[in-house]
Amino acid sequence: MARALITVPPSPKKGDVIEIRVLIQHHMETGFRVGADGKVVPRDIIGKLACQFNDGTTTEEIVSAEFFPAIAANPYFTFNMIASGNGTLTFTWEGDNGFSQTETAALKVT
């Protein structure tokens, strides 16, 4: 399981445009690098990131991104959204070799 760091503003006001930052630790092998043994290291990248917001009554996809082999290790992603109310942000990463991870963060609007 990879370690994920999610930063959500602590107490935004309703209607504020806020910045959400996410970082996941993942080595991101492109499948082009040759290892010390002379063999190609198999590809192992995160291919997708999706974020959904659930306010208790509805779930809305806020952002979706697709990554390719040129992405750096430990991908960092940032986006803006409008703080419309209290709810839960759910982040899902998917990748090669069956990799899938989901993390949540609370959004508390004042």
C-alpha positions as CSV (number, residue, x, y, z in Angstrom):
1,M,0.0,0.0,0.0
2,A,1.3,3.4,-0.9
3,R,1.4,6.4,1.4
4,A,-0.8,9.3,0.4
5,L,-0.7,12.9,1.7
6,I,-3.8,15.0,1.2
7,T,-4.0,18.7,2.0
8,V,-7.4,20.3,2.3
9,P,-7.8,23.9,3.8
10,P,-8.9,23.6,7.4
11,S,-11.8,25.9,7.5
12,P,-12.8,27.5,4.2
13,K,-15.9,29.7,3.9
14,K,-18.9,28.5,1.8
15,G,-18.3,29.7,-1.8
16,D,-14.5,30.0,-1.5
17,V,-12.3,28.6,-4.2
18,I,-10.0,26.3,-2.4
19,E,-6.8,24.4,-3.4
20,I,-6.6,20.6,-2.9
21,R,-3.2,19.0,-2.9
22,V,-2.5,15.3,-3.1
23,L,0.7,13.3,-3.2
24,I,1.1,9.6,-3.4
25,Q,4.4,7.7,-2.9
26,H,4.9,5.4,-5.8
27,H,8.1,4.5,-7.6
28,M,6.6,4.8,-11.1
29,E,8.7,2.4,-13.3
30,T,8.3,3.3,-17.0
31,G,9.1,-0.1,-18.4
32,F,12.1,1.4,-20.3
33,R,14.8,1.3,-17.7
34,V,17.3,-1.5,-17.6
35,G,18.2,-2.9,-14.1
36,A,21.5,-3.9,-12.7
37,D,21.0,-7.4,-14.0
38,G,20.7,-6.2,-17.6
39,K,16.9,-6.9,-17.8
40,V,14.2,-4.3,-18.5
41,V,12.4,-3.4,-15.2
42,P,8.7,-4.1,-15.8
43,R,6.3,-1.1,-16.2
44,D,4.6,-0.2,-12.9
45,I,2.8,3.2,-13.0
46,I,-0.3,4.9,-11.6
47,G,-2.5,5.4,-14.6
48,K,-5.6,7.2,-13.1
49,L,-6.6,9.5,-10.3
50,A,-10.2,10.4,-9.6
51,C,-11.7,12.6,-6.8
52,Q,-15.3,12.6,-5.8
53,F,-17.1,14.9,-3.4
54,N,-20.0,13.5,-1.3
55,D,-22.1,16.0,0.7
56,G,-24.2,13.3,2.3
57,T,-27.0,13.4,-0.4
58,T,-25.1,13.4,-3.7
59,T,-21.7,12.3,-5.0
60,E,-20.1,14.4,-7.7
61,E,-16.8,13.7,-9.6
62,I,-14.6,16.8,-9.0
63,V,-11.6,15.8,-11.1
64,S,-10.2,12.9,-13.1
65,A,-6.7,12.6,-14.5
66,E,-4.9,10.0,-16.6
67,F,-1.1,9.6,-16.2
68,F,1.4,8.2,-18.6
69,P,4.9,6.7,-18.3
70,A,6.6,10.2,-18.3
71,I,5.1,11.1,-15.0
72,A,7.6,11.4,-12.1
73,A,7.8,9.1,-9.1
74,N,5.7,10.1,-6.2
75,P,3.2,12.1,-8.3
76,Y,1.9,15.4,-6.9
77,F,-1.4,16.7,-8.1
78,T,-3.2,19.9,-7.3
79,F,-6.6,21.3,-8.3
80,N,-9.1,23.9,-7.3
81,M,-12.8,23.5,-6.3
82,I,-15.5,25.6,-4.8
83,A,-16.3,24.8,-1.2
84,S,-20.0,24.3,-1.5
85,G,-20.6,22.7,1.9
86,N,-19.4,20.0,4.3
87,G,-18.6,16.6,2.9
88,T,-16.1,13.9,2.1
89,L,-13.5,14.0,-0.7
90,T,-12.7,10.5,-1.9
91,F,-9.5,10.0,-3.9
92,T,-8.9,6.8,-5.9
93,W,-5.6,5.9,-7.6
94,E,-5.4,3.0,-10.1
95,G,-2.4,1.6,-11.8
96,D,-0.5,-1.3,-13.3
97,N,-0.3,-4.8,-11.7
98,G,-3.7,-4.4,-10.0
99,F,-2.7,-1.3,-7.9
100,S,-5.7,0.5,-6.4
101,Q,-5.8,2.7,-3.4
102,T,-8.6,4.9,-2.0
103,E,-8.2,7.6,0.6
104,T,-10.6,10.1,2.1
105,A,-10.4,13.6,3.5
106,A,-13.1,15.7,5.2
107,L,-14.1,19.1,4.0
108,K,-15.5,21.3,6.8
109,V,-17.0,24.6,5.6
110,T,-17.6,27.4,8.0
